[in-house]
Amino acid sequence: MAGTGKKHTELTDRELVELAVRQDREAFSLLLARYREALIGHILKYVSVPEDAEDICQRSLEKAYVNIGKYDSRFAFSTWLYSIAGNEAKDHIRKTRNTLSSVPLTPGKEDSDILAGITPEEEFIVGQAVKNMTSSIAGLPEKYRRVAELRFIQDFSYDDIARNLEIPIGTVKTRLNRARKLLVNQKDANDGKDN
């Protein structure tokens, strides 16, 4: 490769991996640049919070760098990288579940102050509404689902959504408008089935 005169950007994944195994940081950086966005997309199949996906992606890339010498070149680099990311995502989910299961089931003072004026029936209705909304959003196409989750579930501002998804604010508004229409159509269709 060194004798071929090719630039790093012209090299195949296999050639870049060979260089990365020899501690060529530029080669590894180019590999990561090629796969970073797709890797985050892969991780978002496991987790829905973009910040968690970013953290998992970073840990996966670090693990790949440290273990590049163990990569088996009989398989595609992307397969190996996705496997690492999938395992990291599963570990994250497992740790999150363990953390959540250690949270006390009785509300704290702030929670009880908030819930003090709500009857058990109202609490149930609110819980069902949130569950239905979350379920409906999960059924949206990916590009609409992401903006809807950030806006309607996580209460992000339009600016925060634009920054988080790295898209123009106009695109955020357009996708949210379309997501709203899809959610209304979905609700109308479900209401029609109930009648």
Backbone as JSON Lines, residues from 0, in Angstrom:
{"i":0,"aa":"M","n":[0.82,-1.19,0.0],"ca":[0.0,0.0,0.0],"c":[0.86,1.25,0.0]}
{"i":1,"aa":"A","n":[1.86,1.23,0.86],"ca":[2.73,2.39,0.91],"c":[3.36,2.59,-0.46]}
{"i":2,"aa":"G","n":[3.63,1.47,-1.16],"ca":[4.25,1.54,-2.47],"c":[3.26,1.84,-3.58]}
{"i":3,"aa":"T","n":[1.97,1.72,-3.32],"ca":[0.98,1.95,-4.38],"c":[0.78,3.42,-4.66]}
{"i":4,"aa":"G","n":[1.13,4.27,-3.73],"ca":[0.95,5.7,-3.92],"c":[-0.48,6.16,-3.68]}
{"i":5,"aa":"K","n":[-1.32,5.29,-3.21],"ca":[-2.72,5.66,-2.93],"c":[-2.77,6.53,-1.68]}
{"i":6,"aa":"K","n":[-3.73,7.46,-1.7],"ca":[-4.01,8.23,-0.49],"c":[-4.85,7.35,0.42]}
{"i":7,"aa":"H","n":[-4.83,7.65,1.7],"ca":[-5.63,6.88,2.66],"c":[-7.11,6.86,2.26]}
{"i":8,"aa":"T","n":[-7.6,7.99,1.75],"ca":[-9.02,8.08,1.41],"c":[-9.39,7.19,0.22]}
{"i":9,"aa":"E","n":[-8.4,6.74,-0.54],"ca":[-8.66,5.88,-1.7],"c":[-8.58,4.41,-1.36]}
{"i":10,"aa":"L","n":[-8.2,4.09,-0.13],"ca":[-8.0,2.7,0.26],"c":[-9.32,2.02,0.62]}
{"i":11,"aa":"T","n":[-9.34,0.71,0.45],"ca":[-10.51,-0.08,0.84],"c":[-10.51,-0.25,2.36]}
{"i":12,"aa":"D","n":[-11.62,-0.72,2.88],"ca":[-11.69,-1.0,4.32],"c":[-10.59,-1.96,4.74]}
{"i":13,"aa":"R","n":[-10.42,-3.02,3.95],"ca":[-9.41,-4.05,4.28],"c":[-8.01,-3.43,4.36]}
{"i":14,"aa":"E","n":[-7.7,-2.54,3.41],"ca":[-6.38,-1.9,3.4],"c":[-6.24,-0.97,4.61]}
{"i":15,"aa":"L","n":[-7.31,-0.24,4.91],"ca":[-7.26,0.65,6.08],"c":[-7.1,-0.14,7.38]}
{"i":16,"aa":"V","n":[-7.79,-1.27,7.47],"ca":[-7.67,-2.11,8.67],"c":[-6.23,-2.6,8.82]}
{"i":17,"aa":"E","n":[-5.63,-3.03,7.71],"ca":[-4.24,-3.5,7.76],"c":[-3.32,-2.4,8.3]}
{"i":18,"aa":"L","n":[-3.55,-1.17,7.87],"ca":[-2.76,-0.05,8.36],"c":[-3.08,0.25,9.83]}
{"i":19,"aa":"A","n":[-4.35,0.18,10.18],"ca":[-4.76,0.45,11.56],"c":[-4.16,-0.56,12.52]}
{"i":20,"aa":"V","n":[-4.07,-1.81,12.1],"ca":[-3.45,-2.84,12.94],"c":[-2.0,-2.47,13.24]}
{"i":21,"aa":"R","n":[-1.37,-1.77,12.3],"ca":[0.02,-1.32,12.48],"c":[0.08,0.06,13.14]}
{"i":22,"aa":"Q","n":[-1.03,0.41,13.84],"ca":[-1.11,1.64,14.63],"c":[-1.14,2.92,13.8]}
{"i":23,"aa":"D","n":[-1.66,2.83,12.58],"ca":[-1.84,4.02,11.75],"c":[-3.15,4.68,12.17]}
{"i":24,"aa":"R","n":[-3.05,5.75,12.94],"ca":[-4.26,6.42,13.47],"c":[-5.11,7.05,12.38]}
{"i":25,"aa":"E","n":[-4.48,7.58,11.36],"ca":[-5.24,8.19,10.27],"c":[-6.12,7.15,9.58]}
{"i":26,"aa":"A","n":[-5.56,5.96,9.37],"ca":[-6.33,4.88,8.74],"c":[-7.54,4.52,9.6]}
{"i":27,"aa":"F","n":[-7.33,4.4,10.91],"ca":[-8.45,4.06,11.8],"c":[-9.47,5.18,11.83]}
{"i":28,"aa":"S","n":[-9.02,6.41,11.85],"ca":[-9.95,7.55,11.84],"c":[-10.81,7.55,10.59]}
{"i":29,"aa":"L","n":[-10.21,7.22,9.45],"ca":[-10.99,7.16,8.2],"c":[-12.02,6.04,8.24]}
{"i":30,"aa":"L","n":[-11.64,4.91,8.81],"ca":[-12.61,3.81,8.96],"c":[-13.8,4.26,9.79]}
{"i":31,"aa":"L","n":[-13.5,4.93,10.89],"ca":[-14.57,5.38,11.77],"c":[-15.45,6.42,11.09]}
{"i":32,"aa":"A","n":[-14.83,7.31,10.35],"ca":[-15.61,8.33,9.63],"c":[-16.55,7.68,8.62]}
{"i":33,"aa":"R","n":[-16.12,6.6,8.0],"ca":[-16.96,5.89,7.03],"c":[-18.18,5.26,7.7]}
{"i":34,"aa":"Y","n":[-18.04,4.82,8.92],"ca":[-19.09,4.02,9.55],"c":[-19.83,4.69,10.7]}
{"i":35,"aa":"R","n":[-19.38,5.84,11.15],"ca":[-19.95,6.45,12.37],"c":[-21.46,6.65,12.28]}
{"i":36,"aa":"E","n":[-21.94,7.3,11.23],"ca":[-23.38,7.59,11.11],"c":[-24.19,6.3,11.03]}
{"i":37,"aa":"A","n":[-23.73,5.35,10.23],"ca":[-24.44,4.07,10.11],"c":[-24.43,3.33,11.44]}
{"i":38,"aa":"L","n":[-23.33,3.45,12.17],"ca":[-23.21,2.79,13.46],"c":[-24.2,3.38,14.46]}
{"i":39,"aa":"I","n":[-24.34,4.69,14.46],"ca":[-25.33,5.33,15.34],"c":[-26.73,4.87,14.96]}
{"i":40,"aa":"G","n":[-27.0,4.8,13.66],"ca":[-28.3,4.29,13.21],"c":[-28.55,2.87,13.69]}
{"i":41,"aa":"H","n":[-27.51,2.06,13.65],"ca":[-27.61,0.67,14.14],"c":[-27.9,0.65,15.64]}
{"i":42,"aa":"I","n":[-27.22,1.48,16.39],"ca":[-27.4,1.53,17.84],"c":[-28.8,2.03,18.2]}
{"i":43,"aa":"L","n":[-29.33,2.95,17.4],"ca":[-30.67,3.49,17.66],"c":[-31.77,2.43,17.48]}
{"i":44,"aa":"K","n":[-31.42,1.28,16.93],"ca":[-32.37,0.17,16.88],"c":[-32.53,-0.45,18.26]}
{"i":45,"aa":"Y","n":[-31.52,-0.26,19.11],"ca":[-31.54,-0.81,20.47],"c":[-32.04,0.21,21.49]}
{"i":46,"aa":"V","n":[-31.59,1.45,21.36],"ca":[-31.94,2.5,22.32],"c":[-32.57,3.67,21.57]}
{"i":47,"aa":"S","n":[-33.44,4.41,22.24],"ca":[-34.13,5.5,21.55],"c":[-33.61,6.89,21.92]}
{"i":48,"aa":"V","n":[-32.75,6.97,22.92],"ca":[-32.24,8.27,23.35],"c":[-30.94,8.57,22.59]}
{"i":49,"aa":"P","n":[-30.93,9.63,21.78],"ca":[-29.75,9.93,20.97],"c":[-28.46,10.08,21.77]}
{"i":50,"aa":"E","n":[-28.55,10.68,22.96],"ca":[-27.34,10.85,23.78],"c":[-26.78,9.49,24.19]}
{"i":51,"aa":"D","n":[-27.66,8.54,24.52],"ca":[-27.21,7.19,24.85],"c":[-26.55,6.54,23.64]}
{"i":52,"aa":"A","n":[-27.15,6.73,22.47],"ca":[-26.59,6.16,21.25],"c":[-25.2,6.73,20.98]}
{"i":53,"aa":"E","n":[-25.04,8.04,21.2],"ca":[-23.72,8.67,21.01],"c":[-22.69,8.06,21.97]}
{"i":54,"aa":"D","n":[-23.08,7.91,23.25],"ca":[-22.17,7.33,24.24],"c":[-21.8,5.9,23.87]}
{"i":55,"aa":"I","n":[-22.79,5.11,23.48],"ca":[-22.54,3.72,23.1],"c":[-21.64,3.66,21.87]}
{"i":56,"aa":"C","n":[-21.89,4.55,20.92],"ca":[-21.06,4.61,19.72],"c":[-19.61,4.91,20.1]}
{"i":57,"aa":"Q","n":[-19.42,5.89,20.97],"ca":[-18.06,6.26,21.39],"c":[-17.36,5.09,22.07]}
{"i":58,"aa":"R","n":[-18.07,4.41,22.98],"ca":[-17.47,3.25,23.65],"c":[-17.14,2.14,22.65]}
{"i":59,"aa":"S","n":[-18.02,1.95,21.67],"ca":[-17.81,0.92,20.65],"c":[-16.57,1.22,19.82]}
{"i":60,"aa":"L","n":[-16.42,2.48,19.44],"ca":[-15.26,2.88,18.63],"c":[-13.97,2.74,19.42]}
{"i":61,"aa":"E","n":[-14.03,3.1,20.7],"ca":[-12.84,2.92,21.56],"c":[-12.48,1.45,21.68]}
{"i":62,"aa":"K","n":[-13.49,0.6,21.87],"ca":[-13.25,-0.84,21.99],"c":[-12.68,-1.39,20.68]}
{"i":63,"aa":"A","n":[-13.22,-0.92,19.56],"ca":[-12.71,-1.37,18.25],"c":[-11.25,-0.97,18.08]}
{"i":64,"aa":"Y","n":[-10.9,0.25,18.49],"ca":[-9.52,0.71,18.36],"c":[-8.57,-0.14,19.2]}
{"i":65,"aa":"V","n":[-8.97,-0.38,20.45],"ca":[-8.12,-1.16,21.35],"c":[-7.96,-2.59,20.85]}
{"i":66,"aa":"N","n":[-9.01,-3.15,20.23],"ca":[-9.0,-4.55,19.83],"c":[-8.82,-4.78,18.34]}
{"i":67,"aa":"I","n":[-8.36,-3.77,17.61],"ca":[-8.23,-3.88,16.16],"c":[-7.34,-5.07,15.76]}
{"i":68,"aa":"G","n":[-6.4,-5.41,16.58],"ca":[-5.52,-6.54,16.3],"c":[-6.25,-7.88,16.33]}
{"i":69,"aa":"K","n":[-7.42,-7.93,16.96],"ca":[-8.21,-9.17,17.06],"c":[-9.21,-9.31,15.92]}
{"i":70,"aa":"Y","n":[-9.32,-8.28,15.09],"ca":[-10.27,-8.32,13.97],"c":[-9.89,-9.45,13.02]}
{"i":71,"aa":"D","n":[-10.88,-10.26,12.63],"ca":[-10.69,-11.37,11.7],"c":[-11.05,-10.89,10.3]}
{"i":72,"aa":"S","n":[-10.06,-10.77,9.44],"ca":[-10.26,-10.18,8.12],"c":[-11.08,-11.05,7.18]}
{"i":73,"aa":"R","n":[-11.48,-12.24,7.62],"ca":[-12.37,-13.07,6.79],"c":[-13.78,-12.46,6.75]}
{"i":74,"aa":"F","n":[-14.07,-11.58,7.72],"ca":[-15.38,-10.96,7.81],"c":[-15.27,-9.47,7.48]}
{"i":75,"aa":"A","n":[-16.38,-8.89,7.08],"ca":[-16.4,-7.45,6.78],"c":[-16.12,-6.66,8.05]}
{"i":76,"aa":"F","n":[-15.37,-5.59,7.92],"ca":[-15.08,-4.74,9.07],"c":[-16.37,-4.21,9.68]}
{"i":77,"aa":"S","n":[-17.32,-3.84,8.83],"ca":[-18.58,-3.29,9.32],"c":[-19.32,-4.31,10.2]}
{"i":78,"aa":"T","n":[-19.28,-5.58,9.83],"ca":[-19.94,-6.63,10.62],"c":[-19.32,-6.69,12.01]}
{"i":79,"aa":"W","n":[-18.0,-6.64,12.05],"ca":[-17.29,-6.7,13.33],"c":[-17.63,-5.47,14.18]}
{"i":80,"aa":"L","n":[-17.65,-4.31,13.55],"ca":[-17.95,-3.07,14.26],"c":[-19.39,-3.07,14.78]}
{"i":81,"aa":"Y","n":[-20.34,-3.52,13.94],"ca":[-21.74,-3.59,14.37],"c":[-21.92,-4.59,15.51]}
{"i":82,"aa":"S","n":[-21.16,-5.65,15.48],"ca":[-21.23,-6.64,16.55],"c":[-20.78,-6.04,17.88]}
{"i":83,"aa":"I","n":[-19.7,-5.29,17.85],"ca":[-19.22,-4.61,19.06],"c":[-20.28,-3.64,19.56]}
{"i":84,"aa":"A","n":[-20.84,-2.85,18.64],"ca":[-21.85,-1.85,19.03],"c":[-23.11,-2.51,19.58]}
{"i":85,"aa":"G","n":[-23.53,-3.61,18.97],"ca":[-24.7,-4.34,19.46],"c":[-24.48,-4.84,20.88]}
{"i":86,"aa":"N","n":[-23.3,-5.38,21.13],"ca":[-22.98,-5.87,22.48],"c":[-22.93,-4.72,23.49]}
{"i":87,"aa":"E","n":[-22.36,-3.59,23.06],"ca":[-22.31,-2.42,23.95],"c":[-23.72,-1.92,24.26]}
{"i":88,"aa":"A","n":[-24.58,-1.91,23.23],"ca":[-25.97,-1.46,23.42],"c":[-26.7,-2.39,24.38]}
{"i":89,"aa":"K","n":[-26.51,-3.69,24.22],"ca":[-27.16,-4.66,25.11],"c":[-26.66,-4.49,26.56]}
{"i":90,"aa":"D","n":[-25.37,-4.25,26.71],"ca":[-24.82,-3.99,28.06],"c":[-25.46,-2.74,28.66]}
{"i":91,"aa":"H","n":[-25.6,-1.71,27.84],"ca":[-26.22,-0.46,28.3],"c":[-27.65,-0.7,28.76]}
{"i":92,"aa":"I","n":[-28.41,-1.46,27.97],"ca":[-29.8,-1.76,28.33],"c":[-29.85,-2.54,29.63]}
{"i":93,"aa":"R","n":[-28.98,-3.52,29.76],"ca":[-28.93,-4.34,30.98],"c":[-28.61,-3.47,32.2]}
{"i":94,"aa":"K","n":[-27.62,-2.6,32.07],"ca":[-27.25,-1.71,33.18],"c":[-28.38,-0.75,33.52]}
{"i":95,"aa":"T","n":[-29.05,-0.24,32.49],"ca":[-30.17,0.68,32.71],"c":[-31.3,-0.02,33.45]}
{"i":96,"aa":"R","n":[-31.6,-1.26,33.05],"ca":[-32.64,-2.02,33.74],"c":[-32.28,-2.24,35.2]}
{"i":97,"aa":"N","n":[-31.02,-2.58,35.44],"ca":[-30.58,-2.8,36.83],"c":[-30.7,-1.52,37.64]}
{"i":98,"aa":"T","n":[-30.36,-0.38,37.03],"ca":[-30.47,0.9,37.71],"c":[-31.92,1.22,38.0]}
{"i":99,"aa":"L","n":[-32.79,1.01,37.0],"ca":[-34.21,1.29,37.19],"c":[-34.83,0.39,38.24]}
{"i":100,"aa":"S","n":[-34.39,-0.87,38.29],"ca":[-34.98,-1.78,39.27],"c":[-34.53,-1.45,40.68]}
{"i":101,"aa":"S","n":[-33.47,-0.65,40.81],"ca":[-33.02,-0.27,42.15],"c":[-33.67,1.03,42.62]}
{"i":102,"aa":"V","n":[-34.46,1.67,41.73],"ca":[-35.15,2.9,42.11],"c":[-36.31,2.54,43.03]}
{"i":103,"aa":"P","n":[-36.49,3.25,44.15],"ca":[-37.58,2.92,45.06],"c":[-38.93,3.08,44.39]}
{"i":104,"aa":"L","n":[-39.86,2.17,44.72],"ca":[-41.18,2.21,44.1],"c":[-42.09,3.24,44.76]}
{"i":105,"aa":"T","n":[-41.72,3.68,45.95],"ca":[-42.53,4.7,46.61],"c":[-42.03,6.07,46.18]}
{"i":106,"aa":"P","n":[-42.93,6.99,45.85],"ca":[-42.48,8.3,45.37],"c":[-41.76,9.09,46.46]}
{"i":107,"aa":"G","n":[-40.78,9.9,45.99],"ca":[-40.07,10.78,46.91],"c":[-40.93,12.01,47.2]}
{"i":108,"aa":"K","n":[-40.43,12.93,48.01],"ca":[-41.22,14.11,48.4],"c":[-41.65,14.93,47.19]}
{"i":109,"aa":"E","n":[-40.7,15.18,46.24],"ca":[-41.07,15.97,45.06],"c":[-42.15,15.26,44.25]}
{"i":110,"aa":"D","n":[-42.0,13.94,44.07],"ca":[-42.99,13.19,43.32],"c":[-44.34,13.22,44.01]}
{"i":111,"aa":"S","n":[-44.35,13.06,45.32],"ca":[-45.63,13.03,46.02],"c":[-46.29,14.41,46.0]}
{"i":112,"aa":"D","n":[-45.48,15.49,46.01],"ca":[-46.06,16.84,45.9],"c":[-46.75,17.02,44.55]}
{"i":113,"aa":"I","n":[-46.11,16.53,43.49],"ca":[-46.68,16.64,42.15],"c":[-47.95,15.81,42.03]}
{"i":114,"aa":"L","n":[-47.91,14.6,42.61],"ca":[-49.04,13.68,42.47],"c":[-50.14,13.91,43.5]}
{"i":115,"aa":"A","n":[-49.91,14.81,44.45],"ca":[-50.87,15.0,45.55],"c":[-52.26,15.35,45.07]}
{"i":116,"aa":"G","n":[-52.38,16.18,44.03],"ca":[-53.69,16.61,43.58],"c":[-54.3,15.71,42.52]}
{"i":117,"aa":"I","n":[-53.66,14.59,42.2],"ca":[-54.14,13.71,41.15],"c":[-54.77,12.46,41.76]}
{"i":118,"aa":"T","n":[-55.96,12.14,41.32],"ca":[-56.63,10.93,41.81],"c":[-55.99,9.71,41.13]}
{"i":119,"aa":"P","n":[-56.14,8.52,41.7],"ca":[-55.6,7.32,41.06],"c":[-56.15,7.12,39.64]}
{"i":120,"aa":"E","n":[-57.41,7.48,39.43],"ca":[-58.01,7.35,38.1],"c":[-57.32,8.28,37.11]}
{"i":121,"aa":"E","n":[-57.08,9.54,37.53],"ca":[-56.41,10.5,36.66],"c":[-54.97,10.07,36.37]}
{"i":122,"aa":"E","n":[-54.31,9.54,37.38],"ca":[-52.94,9.05,37.2],"c":[-52.93,7.92,36.17]}
{"i":123,"aa":"F","n":[-53.93,7.02,36.26],"ca":[-54.03,5.91,35.31],"c":[-54.26,6.45,33.89]}
{"i":124,"aa":"I","n":[-55.15,7.42,33.76],"ca":[-55.49,7.99,32.45],"c":[-54.26,8.66,31.83]}
{"i":125,"aa":"V","n":[-53.54,9.43,32.62],"ca":[-52.32,10.08,32.13],"c":[-51.3,9.02,31.71]}
{"i":126,"aa":"G","n":[-51.14,7.99,32.53],"ca":[-50.2,6.91,32.2],"c":[-50.57,6.22,30.89]}
{"i":127,"aa":"Q","n":[-51.86,5.97,30.69],"ca":[-52.32,5.34,29.45],"c":[-52.08,6.25,28.26]}
{"i":128,"aa":"A","n":[-52.33,7.55,28.44],"ca":[-52.12,8.51,27.34],"c":[-50.66,8.54,26.92]}
{"i":129,"aa":"V","n":[-49.76,8.55,27.91],"ca":[-48.32,8.55,27.61],"c":[-47.93,7.25,26.91]}
{"i":130,"aa":"K","n":[-48.45,6.15,27.4],"ca":[-48.16,4.84,26.79],"c":[-48.65,4.8,25.35]}
{"i":131,"aa":"N","n":[-49.88,5.29,25.11],"ca":[-50.44,5.31,23.76],"c":[-49.62,6.21,22.84]}
{"i":132,"aa":"M","n":[-49.22,7.38,23.34],"ca":[-48.43,8.32,22.54],"c":[-47.09,7.69,22.18]}
{"i":133,"aa":"T","n":[-46.43,7.09,23.16],"ca":[-45.13,6.46,22.92],"c":[-45.27,5.35,21.89]}
{"i":134,"aa":"S","n":[-46.3,4.54,22.02],"ca":[-46.54,3.45,21.08],"c":[-46.83,3.97,19.68]}
{"i":135,"aa":"S","n":[-47.62,5.02,19.58],"ca":[-47.94,5.62,18.27],"c":[-46.69,6.19,17.61]}
{"i":136,"aa":"I","n":[-45.88,6.88,18.38],"ca":[-44.64,7.46,17.84],"c":[-43.7,6.37,17.36]}
{"i":137,"aa":"A","n":[-43.64,5.27,18.1],"ca":[-42.75,4.16,17.72],"c":[-43.13,3.59,16.36]}
{"i":138,"aa":"G","n":[-44.39,3.76,15.94],"ca":[-44.84,3.25,14.65],"c":[-44.57,4.17,13.48]}
{"i":139,"aa":"L","n":[-44.05,5.36,13.74],"ca":[-43.76,6.31,12.66],"c":[-42.51,5.9,11.89]}
{"i":140,"aa":"P","n":[-42.4,6.33,10.62],"ca":[-41.13,6.12,9.89],"c":[-39.99,6.82,10.64]}
{"i":141,"aa":"E","n":[-38.8,6.29,10.51],"ca":[-37.62,6.73,11.28],"c":[-37.43,8.24,11.32]}
{"i":142,"aa":"K","n":[-37.44,8.91,10.17],"ca":[-37.12,10.35,10.17],"c":[-38.16,11.16,10.93]}
{"i":143,"aa":"Y","n":[-39.41,10.69,10.95],"ca":[-40.44,11.39,11.71],"c":[-40.43,10.95,13.18]}
{"i":144,"aa":"R","n":[-40.14,9.68,13.39],"ca":[-40.11,9.14,14.75],"c":[-39.09,9.88,15.62]}
{"i":145,"aa":"R","n":[-37.92,10.1,15.08],"ca":[-36.84,10.72,15.86],"c":[-37.24,12.13,16.32]}
{"i":146,"aa":"V","n":[-37.79,12.96,15.41],"ca":[-38.17,14.31,15.82],"c":[-39.35,14.27,16.78]}
{"i":147,"aa":"A","n":[-40.29,13.35,16.56],"ca":[-41.47,13.24,17.43],"c":[-41.06,12.81,18.84]}
{"i":148,"aa":"E","n":[-40.14,11.86,18.95],"ca":[-39.67,11.43,20.27],"c":[-39.04,12.59,21.02]}
{"i":149,"aa":"L","n":[-38.17,13.31,20.31],"ca":[-37.47,14.41,20.96],"c":[-38.42,15.53,21.37]}
{"i":150,"aa":"R","n":[-39.43,15.81,20.54],"ca":[-40.35,16.92,20.83],"c":[-41.45,16.52,21.81]}
{"i":151,"aa":"F","n":[-42.15,15.43,21.52],"ca":[-43.33,15.08,22.28],"c":[-43.06,14.27,23.54]}
{"i":152,"aa":"I","n":[-41.98,13.52,23.55],"ca":[-41.68,12.69,24.73],"c":[-40.62,13.35,25.6]}
{"i":153,"aa":"Q","n":[-39.54,13.85,24.96],"ca":[-38.45,14.42,25.75],"c":[-38.53,15.94,25.88]}
{"i":154,"aa":"D","n":[-39.52,16.55,25.24],"ca":[-39.79,17.98,25.35],"c":[-38.61,18.86,24.92]}
{"i":155,"aa":"F","n":[-37.9,18.46,23.85],"ca":[-36.81,19.25,23.31],"c":[-37.4,20.45,22.57]}
{"i":156,"aa":"S","n":[-36.68,21.57,22.55],"ca":[-37.07,22.71,21.73],"c":[-36.71,22.4,20.28]}
{"i":157,"aa":"Y","n":[-37.25,23.19,19.34],"ca":[-36.92,23.0,17.92],"c":[-35.42,23.14,17.7]}
{"i":158,"aa":"D","n":[-34.82,24.15,18.36],"ca":[-33.37,24.36,18.22],"c":[-32.58,23.16,18.72]}
{"i":159,"aa":"D","n":[-32.99,22.61,19.87],"ca":[-32.29,21.45,20.43],"c":[-32.41,20.25,19.51]}
{"i":160,"aa":"I","n":[-33.6,20.06,18.92],"ca":[-33.8,18.94,17.99],"c":[-32.89,19.12,16.78]}
{"i":161,"aa":"A","n":[-32.86,20.34,16.23],"ca":[-32.02,20.62,15.06],"c":[-30.55,20.32,15.36]}
{"i":162,"aa":"R","n":[-30.09,20.77,16.53],"ca":[-28.7,20.5,16.91],"c":[-28.46,19.02,17.11]}
{"i":163,"aa":"N","n":[-29.38,18.36,17.81],"ca":[-29.22,16.94,18.14],"c":[-29.18,16.07,16.9]}
{"i":164,"aa":"L","n":[-30.06,16.35,15.95],"ca":[-30.13,15.53,14.74],"c":[-29.28,16.08,13.59]}
{"i":165,"aa":"E","n":[-28.68,17.26,13.84],"ca":[-27.82,17.9,12.85],"c":[-28.57,18.13,11.53]}
{"i":166,"aa":"I","n":[-29.77,18.72,11.67],"ca":[-30.58,19.07,10.51],"c":[-31.05,20.51,10.68]}
{"i":167,"aa":"P","n":[-31.39,21.2,9.57],"ca":[-31.86,22.58,9.68],"c":[-33.18,22.66,10.45]}
{"i":168,"aa":"I","n":[-33.41,23.78,11.1],"ca":[-34.63,23.96,11.9],"c":[-35.87,23.87,11.02]}
{"i":169,"aa":"G","n":[-35.77,24.32,9.78],"ca":[-36.9,24.2,8.85],"c":[-37.28,22.74,8.62]}
{"i":170,"aa":"T","n":[-36.27,21.88,8.54],"ca":[-36.51,20.45,8.37],"c":[-37.18,19.88,9.61]}
{"i":171,"aa":"V","n":[-36.75,20.35,10.79],"ca":[-37.38,19.91,12.04],"c":[-38.87,20.24,12.01]}
{"i":172,"aa":"K","n":[-39.19,21.48,11.65],"ca":[-40.6,21.92,11.63],"c":[-41.41,21.11,10.62]}
{"i":173,"aa":"T","n":[-40.83,20.88,9.45],"ca":[-41.53,20.11,8.41],"c":[-41.78,18.68,8.89]}
{"i":174,"aa":"R","n":[-40.75,18.05,9.47],"ca":[-40.91,16.67,9.92],"c":[-41.88,16.56,11.09]}
{"i":175,"aa":"L","n":[-41.86,17.55,12.0],"ca":[-42.81,17.52,13.11],"c":[-44.25,17.7,12.6]}
{"i":176,"aa":"N","n":[-44.42,18.57,11.63],"ca":[-45.75,18.77,11.04],"c":[-46.24,17.46,10.41]}
{"i":177,"aa":"R","n":[-45.37,16.82,9.67],"ca":[-45.73,15.55,9.03],"c":[-45.99,14.47,10.09]}
{"i":178,"aa":"A","n":[-45.17,14.44,11.13],"ca":[-45.35,13.45,12.21],"c":[-46.71,13.65,12.88]}
{"i":179,"aa":"R","n":[-47.07,14.92,13.12],"ca":[-48.39,15.21,13.73],"c":[-49.52,14.67,12.86]}
{"i":180,"aa":"K","n":[-49.42,14.93,11.55],"ca":[-50.46,14.46,10.63],"c":[-50.54,12.94,10.64]}
{"i":181,"aa":"L","n":[-49.39,12.28,10.63],"ca":[-49.38,10.81,10.66],"c":[-49.99,10.28,11.96]}
{"i":182,"aa":"L","n":[-49.68,10.95,13.08],"ca":[-50.22,10.52,14.37],"c":[-51.74,10.72,14.41]}
{"i":183,"aa":"V","n":[-52.22,11.84,13.86],"ca":[-53.67,12.09,13.82],"c":[-54.35,11.06,12.94]}
{"i":184,"aa":"N","n":[-53.77,10.79,11.76],"ca":[-54.34,9.78,10.86],"c":[-54.36,8.4,11.52]}
{"i":185,"aa":"Q","n":[-53.27,8.11,12.24],"ca":[-53.17,6.83,12.94],"c":[-54.26,6.73,14.02]}
{"i":186,"aa":"K","n":[-54.47,7.83,14.76],"ca":[-55.49,7.85,15.81],"c":[-56.88,7.71,15.2]}
{"i":187,"aa":"D","n":[-57.12,8.46,14.1],"ca":[-58.43,8.38,13.43],"c":[-58.7,6.96,12.94]}
{"i":188,"aa":"A","n":[-57.67,6.32,12.39],"ca":[-57.82,4.95,11.9],"c":[-58.15,3.99,13.06]}
{"i":189,"aa":"N","n":[-57.46,4.18,14.18],"ca":[-57.72,3.34,15.36],"c":[-59.1,3.6,15.94]}
{"i":190,"aa":"D","n":[-59.52,4.88,15.96],"ca":[-60.85,5.22,16.47],"c":[-61.93,4.6,15.58]}
{"i":191,"aa":"G","n":[-61.68,4.56,14.27],"ca":[-62.62,3.96,13.34],"c":[-62.79,2.48,13.57]}
{"i":192,"aa":"K","n":[-61.71,1.81,13.99],"ca":[-61.77,0.37,14.29],"c":[-62.58,0.1,15.54]}
{"i":193,"aa":"D","n":[-62.53,1.04,16.5],"ca":[-63.23,0.86,17.76],"c":[-64.74,1.0,17.61]}
{"i":194,"aa":"N","n":[-65.19,1.73,16.56],"ca":[-66.63,1.97,16.38],"c":[-67.31,0.81,15.69]}
